[in-house]
Amino acid sequence: MKNILYIGNKLEKHGYSPTSADILPDLLEKEGFRVKAVSSIKNKPGRLAHMLSSILSANRASDLVVIDTYSTANFWYAVSCGLVCKKRGIPYIFILHGGKLIERFNRSSERILGIFKSAKATVAPSAYLFDKLAGSFENLILIPNWLDLTQYTFKKRTEIEPNLLWVRSFNSIYNPKMAIRVVQSLLKNFSKANLFMVGPDKDGSLSEMEKLVREKDLPVKFFGKLSKRDWLKLSEQSYIFLNTTNIDNTPVSVIEAMALGLPVVSTNVGGIPYLLEHEENGLLVQPGNADEMCMAVECLLKEPGLAERLSENARKKVEKFDWEQVKGQWLELLN
């Protein structure tokens, strides 16, 4: 039985959205691995210390260290943990998650890049990151983002209503204000339009959005962070999924919406066009352009058959992201 130390932000119990560190270890244990996942410490310096001490204490007891890698300040967690593994001679793997990692790597020194190049593998969870970074890392492999499709009941959207759903952390880079502007514009032609917004607050954006909705008296409901079961239930009352982000990789929330059969209207940024093909399995608009997104929503509401076609094609697209399809790649890598 192989022993794996998984390094990541395991913060779901503190009210944050679950990350790979909250989910992948359990799936790997079901496949026969012994996995220890850290860290669930909320304080950032304490979390980093826990990660590093776990590597040092495990040392040769761990056959492999898997390290989640993000593009914000947590990037340095991954660099620090990778450096310790490299110095100690412990095999390690990076998983790339951050939407701004390409920019981060472009600014990084050869010494830092060398830590990633020395890894057993660097996993890109999207074709977007793989294409952009393949020339920089010979150890780069593509293992797509995954989900358990058995948890997502497909509902073909044939006749739809102006009930919008937005699921993401409240953070300025995800531009939640754009979703509110969309529903505000939509009300001019669709008086029954409404918007559900689901997700935890990351940078104070939630209170700002709540204030805006009160001032404008808009039909927007905030649900905070919901369990997967609760937000999936909420999705049954929704007909269109909005993704308003300014920066993105291949967001699991969009993959989940596609699995549920929700037609997706998204900004055309980062890895999104690798996931959504305009008018084939989703609708793409320019980032920050609420008017264009509102027009796309209106097309779904007015054009017969469009929502149904996008719904069916999106579900077919994400079937290849099912864990049962993806896990073979993980098992091959880890073994």
N, C-alpha and C positions, 0 to 999 in steps of 0.2 A: 504493500500500500504506500503510495507516494505522499509525502508530507509537503503541503503548500502553505506558505505564509502569504496572505493577501493584504496588501497595503492600499487603503483607500479611505474616503470620507464616509464612514458608516454612521450617518447622523439621522436616520429616519426617526428614531425614538425621541429626538429633540424637536420634531415637527417639520423637518426638512423632507423634500421629496426623496424617495428611495433612489439610490445610485446602484451601480454595478456591484459595489462592495456589500450592499444589503441583500443582493439577489443571487449573484453568480456563485458565491461559496456554497450555498445550500444545494444548488443544482449539481455542482461538482462532487459534493459529498454523496449525492445519490448515485453518482457514477463510480464510486469506490475510492475517492480521494479523501485524505484527512486534511481539512482546511481550517486554519486559524485566521480570522479576519480582524484587522485593526485599522483605524481606531474610531471609537465612538465618543471620544473626549471632545466636548464642544469648544473649549478654549484652544485657540490655534497653536500657541507655543507648546501647550501641554499635549496636544494631539501629535505634533511633530516629534516631541520627545518620546512619546509612547511608540510611535512608528520606528524610530531609530533604535530605541532600547529593545524592541521586539526582534529586530533583525540581529542585533548584537547578542542577545540572549539565545536566539535560535541557532545562530551561526551554522554549524554543520548539521544540526538536527533537522533543518529544512532542506528538502531536495530542490526546492524552487521558490523564488519570491516573485509574486505578481504585483505590479505597481500601476495603479490608476494614475493617469497623467492629464491634468487640466491646464488651461492656458492663462489663468489669473495667478494670484499669489501662490496658489497650491502647486503651481508648476515647480516651485523650488522644493516642495516636499518630495516630489518624484525625483528631482535631480539629486537631492541629499541622500535619499534612500538608495538610489541606483549607485551612487558613488561608494557608499558603505558596502554594498553587495560586491561591487567590482574590486574594492580593496581586500575584502575578505574571501574572495574567490567563490562566492555563492552564485549559482546560476539565477538569472532574473529576466523577467519579461515586462515590457511596458505595454499598457493599453491606452491608446490616445483618445481622449474624449473632448477636449476643449475646442470651441469654435474658432479661436484665434491662435491655434497652435502653429499654423504656417507662419504667421507674423512673428511669433515667439521664436521659432527655430531660425528664421532669417536674421534675427537680432542676436542670436546666441554665438558664443565663442566656439572655436574648434574643440576646446577642452570639454565644454558642456556637451556638444554634439557627440564627442567621443564616448561619453557615458551611454548614450542611446545606441551608438554603433556597436558597443561592446556587449549589448544585451543578447541573450539567446534569440530573442525575437522582439520586434516592435509591431504590435497589432494595430492596424487601422480598421475601425469599425464601419468605414464608409468608403465607397469607390472614390469619392471626392478627395479625402485625405490621402488615399493610396496613390491616386494619380499625381497629386501635387507634391508628394514626398518621396515617391519611388526613386527619383534620381539622387536623393540625399542619403537614403538608408538601404543598404543591400540586404539587411535583415528584416525589411518590412514585409508583412503579410496581411492579406485582407481576410478578416473574419467579420461578417456583417453584424450590425446590431440585431438583437433577437428578441422574441417574445413568445410566450406560450399561447398559441392561437386557440387552445381549448377554453381560455378565459374570456374570449372575445366573440360574442354572438353576432354574426353578420346580419344586418338589417338593411335590405336594399331600399334606398330612398327613391321612391317613384314620384309621388306627389309630396312636395315639401312646403314647409312654412318658414317664415323669417325668424326662426328660433336659432340663435347663434351660440356656439360654445367656444370658449378659450381656455386652454389648460397649460399653465406654465408658471414658473416662479415669477413673482412681481419684482422685476429688475428692469432698469432703464434699457439694457441692451435687447430686451425682448419686446420693448415698445408697447406696453399694455394700453397706453393712451390712444394708440391707433385703432384698437378694437372698439373703444368707446366712441371715437369719432365716426367710425363706420356705422354703428347703430344709430348715432345721432343723425347722420345723413340719410340712412335708410328709412327713418320715420317720415320723411317728406312724402314718400310714395307708398309706404307700408306701415300703417298706423299701429299694427299689432306686433311690430318687430320687438325683439328683446334679446338680451345677452346674458349668459351665465359665464362667470369668470371663476376659475378654480386654480388655487395654488397658494403657497406660502409667500410671505413677504421676505425679500432679500435685502433691499436697500432703501426702504421707506416709501417705495412707489405705491404700495397698497393704500396707505392713508391719503396720499395725493389723489389717487383715482376715486376713492370714496368721496372725497370732498368735491371733486369735479362732477360726479354723478348727482350729488345732492344739489349743487348749484344749478345744474342744467335740468334737474328733475327727469332723469333718463331711466328707462326700464332696464336697469342693469342690476343683477344680483351677484354678490360676492360670497363665496362659500369657503374661502380659506383653503387649507390643505385638507383633502379628503382621502380616505382610504381608496384603494383601487376599486374595491367592490362598490363604494358609494358613488364614485365619479362615473363608473361604468353604468350604474343605474340612472344617474342624471343624464347621461348621454342619450338614453332612450327617448328623452323629451326634446332632444335637439335634432336639427336637420342639416346644419352647415358648421364646419369647423374652421376657425380662423387661426392662422399662424402669422403673427405680426412682427417677428423678430428682425433686428438689424444685422445680427451675426448668428450663424448657425452652422452645424455640422450635419448630422442626420438625426434629428430629434426623435426620441422614442415616442413622445406624445403624438407626433404626426403619424408615425407608423401605427400606433394604436387606433387613431381615428380612422385610418384607411382600413384597418382590420374590421372595424365596427360597421363600415359602410357609409361613414359620414363623408360627403363631398368636402374636399379641403380647398380652401383659398389661402394661399401663402405668399409671402414676399419671396422674391427670386434672389436668394442670397446663399453664399457658401455652398454646402452640399445639397441644398434643397432641389436644384434642377437635376441632380443625380437620382433623386428619389421620385420627384413628380415631373411628369411630362405635360406641358400645357395643353389643355383641352383633350388629353388622353386619359389621365387618371387624376387630374387636379387642375386648378387654375392658378397661374402665377402672375403677380403684380410687382411693380417696383417698390423697394423699401421706402417706408415713410409716406406713401401715397394713399391716404385714406379714401380719397375720391375714386381712385382706380379700383381699390378693393371693394368699395360699395357697388360700383358698376358690375364687378364680377359676381357679387352676391345677387344682384338684380338679374343678371343673365341666368343664373341657376333657378331663380324663382319664376322667370318668364318663359324660358326656352324649354319646350316639351322634350323630355327624354335626356336632356343633358346631365342632370343630377344622377339619373339611373345609370347612365353609361359610365360616368366617372366613378360611381360607387362600386360597380361590378369590376371595373378594371383595376381600381385601387386594391381591392381585396385580393385579386389574382397576383398583383405585384408583391404584396407583403407575405404571401404564402411561403416564399423562399426564405423569409426571416424567422420562420417557426423554429423554436429550439430543437425540435426533433430533426430538422434539416441542418441546423448549424452545429449542433453539439459534436458531430463527427470530426469537424475541423479542430475544435478545442481538444478533443481527446487525442487526436493525432499529434497536436503540438505539445501537450502536456506529457505525453508518454514518450 
